[in-house]
Amino acid sequence: MKTLTCYAALCAALAMSGAVQAQTAFEDPLYQGRVLEFSLGLFAPFNSLQDTLTTPNGGGAQVQSTDQLDFGPGGRLDAAYSQPWGSNSRLIVNLTGATATGDETITIGGAIETFPGSYDDGYNLPAGWDIDPEVKTETLMLAVGREWMLDDQWRISAGLKAGQASQDLMTNILDPGGVVVSTQTTQSNNQMIGVFGGISHYAAIDDNLGLRLSGMVGVMQNDFDYQYTSVRPGGIVDQDITASESGTAISTQLSVRLERSLSKGGMLTFELGFENLQGIGNGVDTFLDVAGTATTAQIGSDSIGGGYLSVGYAFQF
């Protein structure tokens, strides 16, 4: 609720700051009038986890690696609005959300294994049984600010940024008959608010086609909340751990976009990009951190990020 309130305040404060004014026509086709953009695409989270998924029961060297986990892909939605704001500058608003879920069945070998960290309470993963880990990644980011045209091709921008992000694990432990005997679940969330700066370059390829390169960096205050539960059939709770931590999150985004102008003020866009959040909490890594215990979670600075490919349409009016 606190983050959603911040979102509304950011939009209201900046949207009311500047009136629409006439601007000089530039080579960049998205620099005149009001522009509303929507895009939809694929989102592929990166595996930034530590190496160890399981160890021998009682501790020891790694047995199963986190490289075996499946992270997706999933979907990504982007909506943006801009309008003139003073001389050679624009109000910009951008909202981006992405979600991905991956599921993989992993068989325990000939010896008893265990999850490190939060799962070091004497429970085990019996030999010959299966674990069914599901990794879910979610991000939601809002940026509101001002963009300045330096010349026919270069723009810079600055403003306020806020968002939420999480990467969590749900693991079912199955006996040889395929019956679920225990479920481990993490529920985490990073809530961020801060500032951003960006730069972009537009180059015309022909009369109707252009290439745009963009980069953005944000610095945000981050509050991370974490909960882990282990539940047996019938709703019997074996473990229930909560933890929280605050710190500084760094967001980065790089993208390459082709823009194809159409008749009647429309434009098709094709974009390839990378986005990452550094210095935030990660529910999966917190669960697996060997420094954690059955009663205390070990939260460390981590990351959540991924690549994306999207197709969109821009309305100019």
VEXDREN-2710 file (C-alpha; in Angstrom, 1 decimal):
% VEXDREN-2710
k/r/px/py/pz
1/MET/0.0/0.0/0.0
2/LYS/2.9/2.4/0.8
3/THR/4.4/1.9/-2.6
4/LEU/1.1/2.3/-4.4
5/THR/0.5/5.6/-2.6
6/CYS/4.0/6.7/-3.7
7/TYR/3.1/5.8/-7.3
8/ALA/0.0/8.0/-7.3
9/ALA/1.9/10.9/-5.7
10/LEU/4.7/10.7/-8.3
11/CYS/2.2/10.8/-11.2
12/ALA/0.2/13.7/-9.8
13/ALA/3.2/15.8/-8.8
14/LEU/4.9/15.6/-12.2
15/ALA/1.9/15.5/-14.5
16/MET/0.5/18.8/-13.2
17/SER/3.9/20.6/-13.4
18/GLY/4.0/21.5/-17.1
19/ALA/1.5/22.7/-19.6
20/VAL/1.5/21.4/-23.2
21/GLN/3.4/23.9/-25.4
22/ALA/4.3/24.0/-29.1
23/GLN/7.7/22.5/-30.1
24/THR/10.1/22.7/-32.9
25/ALA/9.8/19.7/-35.4
26/PHE/12.9/17.4/-35.1
27/GLU/14.0/14.3/-37.0
28/ASP/12.9/12.1/-34.2
29/PRO/9.2/11.2/-35.0
30/LEU/8.3/10.6/-31.4
31/TYR/9.2/14.1/-30.3
32/GLN/6.1/15.9/-31.6
33/GLY/2.7/16.0/-29.9
34/ARG/1.3/13.5/-27.4
35/VAL/2.5/9.8/-27.7
36/LEU/0.8/6.8/-26.1
37/GLU/2.7/3.5/-26.4
38/PHE/1.9/-0.2/-25.6
39/SER/4.1/-3.2/-26.1
40/LEU/3.9/-6.9/-25.2
41/GLY/6.7/-9.5/-25.3
42/LEU/8.7/-12.3/-23.8
43/PHE/10.6/-12.0/-20.5
44/ALA/13.5/-14.4/-19.7
45/PRO/14.9/-14.1/-16.1
46/PHE/18.5/-14.7/-15.5
47/ASN/19.8/-17.3/-13.0
48/SER/21.8/-15.2/-10.6
49/LEU/21.6/-17.7/-7.7
50/GLN/24.4/-19.2/-5.7
51/ASP/25.6/-22.6/-7.0
52/THR/24.2/-25.0/-4.3
53/LEU/20.7/-26.4/-4.4
54/THR/21.2/-29.4/-2.1
55/THR/24.0/-30.9/0.0
56/PRO/24.4/-34.3/1.8
57/ASN/22.1/-34.5/4.8
58/GLY/24.0/-33.1/7.8
59/GLY/26.2/-30.8/5.6
60/GLY/29.0/-31.2/3.1
61/ALA/29.9/-30.5/-0.5
62/GLN/27.3/-29.5/-3.1
63/VAL/25.2/-32.4/-4.6
64/GLN/22.6/-30.6/-6.8
65/SER/23.3/-27.2/-8.4
66/THR/20.9/-24.3/-8.8
67/ASP/21.8/-24.5/-12.5
68/GLN/19.1/-27.2/-12.7
69/LEU/16.3/-24.8/-11.8
70/ASP/14.0/-23.5/-14.6
71/PHE/13.2/-19.8/-14.5
72/GLY/10.8/-19.3/-17.4
73/PRO/10.3/-17.6/-19.8
74/GLY/7.2/-15.4/-19.1
75/GLY/5.5/-12.3/-20.3
76/ARG/6.3/-8.6/-20.2
77/LEU/3.9/-5.6/-20.6
78/ASP/5.0/-1.9/-21.1
79/ALA/2.9/1.2/-21.3
80/ALA/4.3/4.7/-21.8
81/TYR/2.9/8.3/-22.3
82/SER/4.7/11.5/-23.2
83/GLN/3.8/15.0/-24.1
84/PRO/5.5/18.4/-24.7
85/TRP/6.7/20.2/-21.5
86/GLY/8.2/23.6/-22.1
87/SER/10.8/24.2/-24.8
88/ASN/12.5/21.1/-26.3
89/SER/11.5/18.9/-23.4
90/ARG/8.7/16.4/-22.6
91/LEU/6.9/14.9/-19.7
92/ILE/7.5/11.1/-19.7
93/VAL/5.6/8.3/-17.8
94/ASN/6.5/4.7/-18.1
95/LEU/5.0/1.6/-16.4
96/THR/6.5/-1.9/-16.9
97/GLY/5.5/-5.3/-15.5
98/ALA/7.0/-8.7/-16.1
99/THR/6.3/-12.2/-14.7
100/ALA/7.8/-15.6/-15.4
101/THR/7.4/-19.1/-13.8
102/GLY/9.6/-22.2/-14.4
103/ASP/9.1/-25.7/-13.1
104/GLU/11.6/-28.6/-13.0
105/THR/11.5/-32.1/-11.5
106/ILE/14.8/-33.2/-9.9
107/THR/15.5/-36.7/-8.6
108/ILE/17.4/-37.3/-5.4
109/GLY/20.3/-39.7/-5.9
110/GLY/21.3/-42.8/-3.9
111/ALA/22.0/-40.8/-0.6
112/ILE/19.9/-38.6/1.5
113/GLU/20.2/-34.9/0.6
114/THR/19.0/-31.6/2.1
115/PHE/18.5/-28.0/1.3
116/PRO/21.1/-25.8/3.0
117/GLY/20.1/-22.7/5.0
118/SER/16.5/-22.5/6.1
119/TYR/16.0/-26.3/5.7
120/ASP/18.8/-27.4/8.2
121/ASP/16.3/-28.5/10.8
122/GLY/16.7/-32.3/10.6
123/TYR/14.2/-32.9/7.7
124/ASN/15.7/-34.5/4.7
125/LEU/15.2/-35.3/1.0
126/PRO/15.2/-39.2/1.0
127/ALA/17.2/-41.1/-1.6
128/GLY/15.2/-41.9/-4.7
129/TRP/12.5/-39.3/-4.0
130/ASP/11.8/-36.3/-6.2
131/ILE/11.6/-32.6/-5.6
132/ASP/9.6/-30.3/-7.9
133/PRO/10.9/-26.7/-7.5
134/GLU/9.0/-23.9/-9.1
135/VAL/10.7/-20.5/-9.5
136/LYS/8.5/-17.4/-9.9
137/THR/9.9/-13.9/-10.8
138/GLU/7.8/-10.7/-10.8
139/THR/8.8/-7.1/-11.4
140/LEU/6.7/-3.9/-11.6
141/MET/8.4/-0.5/-12.2
142/LEU/7.0/3.1/-12.6
143/ALA/9.1/6.0/-13.9
144/VAL/7.9/9.6/-14.1
145/GLY/10.1/12.4/-15.2
146/ARG/11.3/14.9/-17.8
147/GLU/13.2/14.4/-21.0
148/TRP/15.3/17.0/-22.8
149/MET/16.2/17.1/-26.5
150/LEU/20.0/17.9/-26.9
151/ASP/19.9/17.9/-30.7
152/ASP/18.2/16.0/-33.5
153/GLN/19.3/12.6/-32.2
154/TRP/20.3/12.8/-28.5
155/ARG/18.0/12.9/-25.4
156/ILE/18.6/12.9/-21.7
157/SER/16.0/12.3/-19.0
158/ALA/15.7/12.4/-15.2
159/GLY/12.9/11.8/-12.7
160/LEU/11.4/9.7/-10.0
161/LYS/11.2/5.9/-10.0
162/ALA/9.4/3.3/-7.8
163/GLY/8.7/-0.4/-8.0
164/GLN/8.3/-3.9/-6.6
165/ALA/10.2/-7.1/-7.4
166/SER/10.4/-10.6/-6.1
167/GLN/11.9/-14.0/-7.0
168/ASP/10.5/-16.9/-5.0
169/LEU/10.6/-20.7/-4.7
170/MET/7.9/-23.3/-4.1
171/THR/9.1/-26.9/-3.8
172/ASN/7.0/-30.0/-3.4
173/ILE/8.8/-33.1/-2.0
174/LEU/7.3/-36.3/-3.6
175/ASP/7.7/-39.9/-2.4
176/PRO/8.3/-42.7/-5.0
177/GLY/4.5/-43.0/-5.5
178/GLY/4.3/-39.3/-6.5
179/VAL/2.5/-38.2/-3.3
180/VAL/3.4/-34.8/-2.0
181/VAL/4.7/-35.2/1.6
182/SER/5.9/-31.6/2.2
183/THR/5.9/-28.2/0.6
184/GLN/8.4/-25.4/1.1
185/THR/7.4/-21.9/0.0
186/THR/9.1/-18.5/0.1
187/GLN/7.1/-15.2/-0.2
188/SER/9.2/-12.1/-0.6
189/ASN/9.0/-8.6/-1.9
190/ASN/11.2/-5.6/-2.5
191/GLN/9.6/-2.2/-2.4
192/MET/11.7/0.6/-3.9
193/ILE/11.5/4.3/-4.5
194/GLY/14.1/6.8/-5.7
195/VAL/15.5/8.6/-8.8
196/PHE/16.7/7.8/-12.3
197/GLY/18.7/9.2/-15.1
198/GLY/18.7/8.1/-18.8
199/ILE/20.1/8.8/-22.2
200/SER/19.0/7.7/-25.7
201/HIS/20.1/8.1/-29.3
202/TYR/17.8/8.1/-32.4
203/ALA/19.1/7.5/-35.9
204/ALA/17.0/7.5/-39.1
205/ILE/17.6/4.5/-41.4
206/ASP/15.2/5.7/-44.1
207/ASP/12.1/7.9/-44.3
208/ASN/10.0/5.4/-42.3
209/LEU/12.4/3.4/-40.2
210/GLY/14.6/4.4/-37.3
211/LEU/16.9/2.9/-34.6
212/ARG/16.8/4.0/-31.0
213/LEU/19.4/3.0/-28.4
214/SER/18.5/3.7/-24.8
215/GLY/20.0/3.3/-21.3
216/MET/18.7/4.1/-17.8
217/VAL/20.2/3.9/-14.3
218/GLY/18.1/4.3/-11.1
219/VAL/19.1/4.6/-7.4
220/MET/16.3/3.6/-4.9
221/GLN/15.7/3.1/-1.2
222/ASN/14.6/-0.6/-0.9
223/ASP/12.6/-2.4/1.8
224/PHE/12.8/-6.2/1.6
225/ASP/10.3/-8.5/3.4
226/TYR/10.7/-12.3/3.5
227/GLN/8.7/-15.3/4.7
228/TYR/9.4/-19.0/4.5
229/THR/7.1/-21.8/5.4
230/SER/7.3/-25.6/5.4
231/VAL/4.0/-27.4/5.4
232/ARG/3.0/-31.1/5.5
233/PRO/-0.3/-32.5/4.3
234/GLY/-3.3/-31.4/6.4
235/GLY/-1.8/-27.9/6.8
236/ILE/0.7/-28.9/9.5
237/VAL/3.3/-26.2/9.7
238/ASP/6.8/-27.4/10.4
239/GLN/8.5/-24.1/9.9
240/ASP/7.5/-20.4/9.6
241/ILE/10.3/-17.8/9.4
242/THR/10.0/-14.1/8.7
243/ALA/12.7/-11.5/8.2
244/SER/13.2/-8.0/6.7
245/GLU/16.0/-5.7/5.7
246/SER/16.5/-2.2/4.1
247/GLY/19.2/-1.0/1.8
248/THR/19.9/0.7/-1.6
249/ALA/18.8/-0.8/-4.9
250/ILE/20.4/0.0/-8.3
251/SER/18.3/-0.5/-11.4
252/THR/19.8/-0.6/-14.9
253/GLN/18.1/-1.0/-18.3
254/LEU/19.6/-1.1/-21.8
255/SER/17.6/-1.5/-25.0
256/VAL/17.8/-1.5/-28.8
257/ARG/14.6/-0.6/-30.7
258/LEU/13.5/-0.5/-34.3
259/GLU/10.6/2.0/-35.1
260/ARG/8.6/1.7/-38.2
261/SER/6.4/4.8/-39.0
262/LEU/2.9/4.0/-40.4
263/SER/0.2/6.2/-41.9
264/LYS/-2.2/8.2/-39.7
265/GLY/0.4/8.9/-36.9
266/GLY/1.0/5.3/-35.9
267/MET/4.3/3.4/-35.4
268/LEU/5.3/-0.2/-34.9
269/THR/8.2/-0.9/-32.5
270/PHE/10.4/-4.0/-32.1
271/GLU/12.6/-3.9/-29.0
272/LEU/15.4/-6.1/-27.5
273/GLY/16.6/-5.2/-24.0
274/PHE/18.1/-6.1/-20.7
275/GLU/17.0/-4.9/-17.2
276/ASN/18.4/-5.7/-13.8
277/LEU/17.9/-4.8/-10.1
278/GLN/21.1/-5.1/-8.0
279/GLY/21.5/-4.9/-4.2
280/ILE/18.0/-6.2/-3.5
281/GLY/16.7/-9.3/-1.6
282/ASN/16.0/-12.6/-3.4
283/GLY/13.7/-15.1/-1.8
284/VAL/15.3/-18.2/-3.4
285/ASP/18.8/-17.2/-2.4
286/THR/17.7/-16.3/1.1
287/PHE/16.1/-19.8/1.5
288/LEU/19.2/-21.6/0.2
289/ASP/21.9/-19.5/2.0
290/VAL/23.9/-21.9/4.1
291/ALA/24.3/-19.2/6.8
292/GLY/20.6/-19.4/7.5
293/THR/19.1/-21.8/10.1
294/ALA/15.8/-23.4/10.9
295/THR/14.7/-20.4/12.8
296/THR/16.7/-17.5/11.3
297/ALA/16.9/-16.4/7.6
298/GLN/20.1/-15.0/6.2
299/ILE/19.4/-12.1/3.9
300/GLY/22.1/-10.8/1.7
301/SER/22.5/-8.3/-1.2
302/ASP/21.4/-10.0/-4.4
303/SER/19.9/-9.3/-7.8
304/ILE/16.9/-10.0/-10.0
305/GLY/17.0/-9.4/-13.8
306/GLY/16.4/-10.7/-17.2
307/GLY/16.3/-10.1/-21.0
308/TYR/13.2/-9.3/-23.0
309/LEU/11.9/-9.1/-26.6
310/SER/8.8/-7.1/-27.4
311/VAL/6.5/-5.8/-30.1
312/GLY/4.5/-2.6/-29.7
313/TYR/2.5/0.2/-31.2
314/ALA/2.8/3.9/-30.6
315/PHE/-0.2/6.3/-31.1
316/GLN/0.7/9.9/-32.0
317/PHE/-2.0/12.6/-31.5
END
